[in-house]
Amino acid sequence: MPAADSPLTGVRVVDASTLFAGPLAATILGDYGADVLKIEHPAKGDPARGHGPAKDGVPLWWTMLGRNKRTITLNLGKATAIAKNLIKDVDVLIENFRPGTLERWGLGPEILHELNPKLIIARVTTYGQTGPYSHRPGFGTLAEAMSGFAAITGEPDGPPTLPPFGLADGIAALTCAQAIMTALYDRDVHGGPGQVIDLAIVEPMLTVLGMQAMVYDQLGIVQQRTGNRSVNNAPRNTYRTADGKWAAVSTSAQPIAERVMRLIGRPELIDEPWFASGVGRAAHADVLDEAMSEWIGARDLKDVQEAFEQAQAAIAPVYDIADVFEDPQFRARDSVTTAHDPTLGPVRMPGPLYRMSRTPGRIRWTGRPRGADTDDVLAGLGYDEEQRAALRAEGII
């Protein structure tokens, strides 16, 4: 069921990963036309099917994460021959078993590359395939903790704070999809062979934390928790309006910071020597936040937004998901798009990540029932009905 007019038409992906970085990377590829075949354990299925809320027995997380994927059940540890048969003609394998698991099953990269020299193998684990922690069990939460993210998140007098969603997994998924495309480009444009991508979920977190590592290396400074404030500029915070709403303000650019001070009636602050740099303003965040809170706190959110827009200053309301659904910007771009689910009917979920003028991504179908395509796929590999019945009886499919 590939999409004939999509940019990744012809790219065949086997998704043997679970929760959540690997599967989301496969979803991204599927959104742009890759033929993604999801492998699930016959008895357990993908854990996403039991993770989070469900409606009418339909798991909502799987409905989104499993979109644009065909799905088969296969116990990889007991089905080496079938797995090889599946993988011998595909372009990409995504897996997130603990290091050494594929090798123990006789499906290590050396064996798979002998079978399929062009194969791209993306291996996604918390700590990577090497190093003293490589065999530890892990999840994105641990990457958020060990990367330094949690240590700088939260109020100065509060505990380190973890995000209430899969931040590290999401960032790793984006990284994994990009890494796969890089490897495919090297293979198909430069004529290179297949290769192994070793993606440690903790490492992309180090990158998105910006210059933290360099600041410590060069200056010996360990970044501390500053709440909503930035160590690089001010005012930068959330402020409560008179009608009980919240607004977020950022003044990363010097002209924006000056416009905001004029808007709130504090132009004299612009003449302070410390105001001339973001770091100087950050050192005087108490003064700036007090001025901002007083001005914003005396006005309703609508009036605050209109005043900032007229002043060409940067502000945004703090939304919950209900606000996102109603916002005209998101509606105009169909950012939260509608897909059709056979059981639930119309369902809303975030659309493809980016827009392409000629070959846009799209949701062709939502997450399918477990094993929905097992018979079709195995029949295509030459396994007849009797053989498939025997495999089911043995718990292999």
C-alpha positions in Angstrom: 0.0 0.0 0.0 2.7 2.6 -0.8 1.9 6.1 -1.9 2.8 6.4 -5.6 3.3 10.1 -5.7 5.2 10.6 -2.4 8.9 11.5 -2.1 9.8 8.2 -0.3 7.9 6.0 -2.6 9.9 2.8 -3.1 11.7 3.0 0.2 10.9 -0.1 2.2 11.2 0.0 6.0 10.9 -2.7 8.6 10.0 -1.2 12.0 10.9 -3.7 14.7 11.2 -1.1 17.5 8.9 -0.1 20.4 8.3 2.8 22.7 8.7 5.4 21.2 11.7 6.9 19.4 12.2 4.2 16.8 8.4 3.8 16.0 8.0 7.6 15.6 11.0 7.7 13.2 9.2 5.1 11.1 6.0 7.0 11.3 7.7 10.1 9.9 9.1 8.1 7.0 5.7 6.6 6.4 4.1 10.0 6.3 6.2 10.8 3.2 5.4 7.6 1.4 7.8 4.9 2.7 6.3 1.4 2.8 6.6 0.7 6.5 6.1 -2.8 7.8 5.6 -2.9 11.6 6.7 -6.2 13.4 5.0 -6.9 16.7 5.3 -9.7 19.1 2.4 -12.2 18.6 1.3 -12.2 22.2 2.3 -8.8 23.5 2.0 -6.5 20.5 3.6 -3.0 20.6 3.4 -1.6 24.1 2.0 1.6 22.6 -1.3 -0.3 22.2 -1.7 -0.4 26.0 0.0 3.0 26.7 -2.3 5.9 27.6 -6.0 6.4 27.0 -8.3 4.4 24.7 -11.7 5.1 23.3 -14.2 2.2 22.6 -11.3 -0.1 23.0 -9.1 1.7 20.5 -5.7 2.7 21.8 -5.3 6.4 20.9 -1.5 6.5 21.0 -1.2 3.5 18.7 -3.8 5.1 16.4 -1.4 7.9 15.8 2.0 6.1 16.1 0.9 3.2 13.9 -0.4 5.4 11.1 0.8 4.6 7.6 2.2 1.3 8.7 1.3 -2.3 7.7 1.5 -4.6 10.7 2.5 -8.2 11.1 3.0 -10.4 14.2 6.3 -12.2 14.4 8.4 -13.6 17.3 11.8 -12.5 15.9 13.7 -14.6 18.5 12.1 -17.8 17.1 11.8 -16.8 13.5 15.2 -16.1 12.2 14.5 -17.6 8.8 11.3 -15.6 8.3 13.0 -12.4 9.5 15.8 -12.9 7.0 13.3 -13.5 4.3 11.5 -10.2 5.2 14.7 -8.1 5.5 16.6 -9.4 2.4 14.9 -6.9 0.0 14.2 -3.9 2.2 16.0 -0.6 2.6 15.8 0.1 6.3 15.6 -1.8 9.5 14.8 0.1 12.7 15.2 -1.7 16.0 15.7 -0.8 19.7 16.5 -4.1 21.4 19.2 -4.1 24.0 22.7 -4.3 22.4 23.5 -7.9 21.5 19.9 -9.1 21.2 19.9 -9.2 17.4 23.3 -10.9 17.4 22.0 -13.6 19.8 19.1 -14.3 17.5 21.5 -14.7 14.5 20.3 -11.4 13.0 23.3 -9.2 13.7 24.4 -6.5 11.2 27.2 -8.6 9.8 24.8 -11.4 8.9 22.1 -9.0 7.6 24.6 -7.1 5.5 25.8 -10.3 4.0 22.2 -11.1 3.1 21.4 -7.5 2.0 24.5 -5.3 1.5 22.4 -2.2 0.9 20.5 -2.4 4.2 20.5 0.6 6.5 20.2 -0.6 10.1 19.1 2.0 12.7 19.8 0.9 16.2 18.1 3.1 18.8 18.9 2.6 22.5 19.2 4.9 25.5 23.0 4.8 25.8 24.1 3.5 22.5 25.8 0.2 21.3 29.1 0.9 23.1 30.3 2.1 26.5 29.9 0.8 30.0 26.1 1.6 30.2 25.2 0.1 26.8 23.5 -3.0 28.3 21.5 -1.1 30.9 17.7 -0.9 30.4 16.6 2.6 29.7 13.9 5.0 28.5 13.8 8.6 27.3 13.1 9.7 30.9 16.6 8.6 31.9 18.1 10.4 28.9 16.3 13.6 30.0 17.9 13.1 33.4 21.4 12.2 32.4 21.8 14.7 29.5 21.6 17.6 31.9 18.1 18.7 30.8 16.3 18.0 34.1 19.1 19.7 36.1 18.4 23.0 34.4 14.6 22.7 34.3 12.4 24.0 37.1 12.5 26.7 39.7 15.8 27.6 41.4 14.5 26.5 44.8 12.7 23.4 43.4 13.6 19.9 42.3 14.9 19.0 38.9 11.9 18.7 36.6 11.1 16.1 34.0 8.8 16.8 31.0 5.3 15.2 31.2 5.7 13.7 27.7 8.4 11.9 25.7 10.7 14.8 24.9 13.9 12.8 24.5 12.1 10.1 22.5 10.6 12.7 20.2 14.0 14.4 19.6 15.6 11.0 19.1 12.9 10.1 16.5 13.5 13.3 14.5 17.3 12.5 14.7 16.8 8.9 13.7 14.6 9.8 10.6 17.3 12.4 9.5 20.1 9.8 10.1 18.2 7.3 7.9 17.8 9.8 5.1 21.5 10.7 5.4 22.5 7.1 5.0 20.1 6.5 2.1 21.5 9.6 0.3 25.1 8.2 0.8 24.0 4.9 -0.5 21.9 6.0 -3.4 23.7 9.1 -4.6 27.3 8.4 -3.6 27.1 4.6 -4.2 28.0 3.7 -0.7 27.0 0.4 0.9 24.5 -0.1 3.7 25.6 0.9 7.2 24.6 0.8 10.8 23.3 3.9 12.6 24.1 3.8 16.3 21.7 6.3 17.9 21.8 6.9 21.7 18.7 8.7 22.8 20.7 10.7 25.4 23.1 12.2 22.7 20.6 14.3 20.7 19.6 15.8 24.1 23.1 17.1 24.5 22.8 18.9 21.2 19.5 20.6 21.8 20.8 21.9 25.2 22.9 24.3 23.1 26.1 25.8 24.3 25.9 24.3 27.8 28.8 21.9 27.2 31.1 24.6 25.7 30.3 27.0 28.5 31.4 24.4 31.0 34.4 23.4 29.0 35.7 26.9 28.4 34.4 28.8 31.5 33.8 26.1 34.1 30.2 27.3 34.6 27.5 24.7 35.5 24.1 26.0 34.4 21.6 26.2 37.2 17.8 26.1 37.2 16.3 29.5 36.5 12.6 28.7 36.1 11.1 30.4 32.9 14.0 32.9 32.8 16.9 32.6 30.4 20.5 33.1 31.3 21.0 34.8 27.9 18.4 37.5 27.7 15.5 39.3 29.6 12.7 39.9 29.8 11.9 36.3 29.0 9.1 34.8 31.1 5.4 34.0 31.4 3.2 36.8 32.9 -0.3 36.6 34.2 -2.9 38.9 32.7 -5.8 40.7 34.4 -8.3 38.1 33.2 -6.2 35.2 34.6 -4.6 34.1 31.4 -0.8 33.7 30.8 1.4 35.2 28.1 4.9 34.3 27.2 7.4 37.0 26.2 10.8 36.7 24.6 13.2 39.5 23.8 16.2 37.6 22.3 16.8 40.5 19.8 17.9 43.9 21.2 15.4 45.9 19.1 12.6 43.8 20.4 13.7 44.4 24.0 13.8 48.1 23.4 10.3 48.1 21.8 8.9 46.2 24.8 10.3 48.8 27.3 8.8 51.6 25.3 5.5 49.8 25.1 5.2 49.3 28.9 6.2 52.8 29.7 9.7 52.2 31.0 11.9 53.7 28.3 14.4 54.9 30.9 15.6 51.3 31.4 16.9 51.3 27.8 19.5 53.8 28.9 20.9 51.6 31.6 24.4 50.4 30.7 23.4 46.8 31.4 20.4 46.9 29.0 22.7 46.9 25.9 23.3 43.1 26.0 21.1 40.1 26.6 23.4 38.8 29.3 23.3 42.2 31.0 19.5 42.2 30.9 19.4 38.6 32.2 21.4 39.8 35.2 18.7 42.3 36.0 15.7 40.1 35.3 14.1 41.0 38.6 13.8 44.6 37.6 12.5 43.8 34.1 10.1 41.1 35.3 8.6 43.4 37.9 8.0 46.1 35.2 6.5 43.5 32.8 4.3 41.9 35.4 2.9 45.2 36.5 2.0 46.3 33.0 0.7 43.0 31.7 -1.1 42.2 35.0 -3.3 45.4 34.6 -4.6 44.3 31.2 -6.6 41.4 29.6 -4.8 39.0 27.4 -6.5 40.3 24.2 -5.4 43.9 24.9 -1.9 42.8 25.7 -1.6 40.8 22.5 -2.9 43.7 20.4 -0.5 46.2 22.0 2.5 43.9 21.5 1.5 43.3 17.8 1.2 47.0 17.2 4.6 47.5 18.7 6.1 44.6 16.6 7.1 42.9 19.8 7.1 39.1 20.4 4.4 37.6 22.5 2.3 34.4 22.6 -0.5 33.1 24.7 0.2 30.1 26.8 -2.2 27.5 25.3 -3.5 24.2 26.4 -4.5 21.7 23.7 -8.1 22.9 23.7 -6.8 26.4 22.8 -4.6 24.9 20.0 -7.7 23.3 18.4 -9.4 26.7 18.3 -6.6 28.9 17.2 -7.0 30.4 13.7 -3.3 30.0 12.8 -3.3 26.2 13.5 -6.6 25.9 11.7 -5.4 27.7 8.6 -2.4 25.4 8.3 -4.3 22.3 9.4 -1.6 21.7 11.9 -3.8 19.3 13.8 -5.3 17.5 10.9 -8.2 15.0 10.5 -7.7 11.4 9.6 -10.2 8.6 9.3 -10.2 5.6 11.6 -12.4 2.6 10.8 -13.7 2.3 14.3 -13.5 5.9 15.7 -14.4 7.7 12.5 -12.8 11.2 12.1 -9.8 11.6 14.5 -7.6 14.6 15.0 -3.9 14.3 15.3 -0.7 16.3 14.4 -0.1 16.2 10.7 3.1 15.5 8.9 6.1 17.3 10.3 6.9 19.7 7.4 5.3 20.9 4.1 6.7 20.2 0.7 5.3 22.1 -2.3 5.3 19.2 -4.8 5.2 16.0 -2.7 3.5 16.8 0.7 3.2 14.1 3.4 -0.2 12.7 4.3 -1.9 10.3 6.6 -3.1 7.4 4.4 -4.5 5.3 7.3 -4.4 5.2 11.1 -2.8 2.5 13.2 -4.1 -0.9 12.1 -5.2 -3.9 14.3 -2.4 -6.1 15.5 -1.3 -8.5 12.8 -3.7 -7.2 10.2 -1.3 -7.8 7.4 0.5 -10.9 8.6 -1.2 -13.3 6.1 -0.8 -11.0 3.1 2.9 -10.4 3.8 3.8 -14.0 4.6 1.8 -15.2 1.6 3.9 -12.8 -0.5 7.0 -14.4 0.9 5.8 -17.9 -0.2 4.3 -19.2 3.0 1.0 -20.9 2.2 -2.1 -21.2 4.5 -1.0 -24.5 6.0 2.4 -23.2 6.8 1.0 -20.0 8.4 -1.4 -22.1 10.5 1.6 -24.1 11.8 3.5 -20.9 12.6 0.5 -19.6 14.5 0.2 -22.8 16.5 3.8 -22.5 17.5 3.3 -18.8 18.6 5.8 -17.6 16.0 3.2 -15.4 14.3 
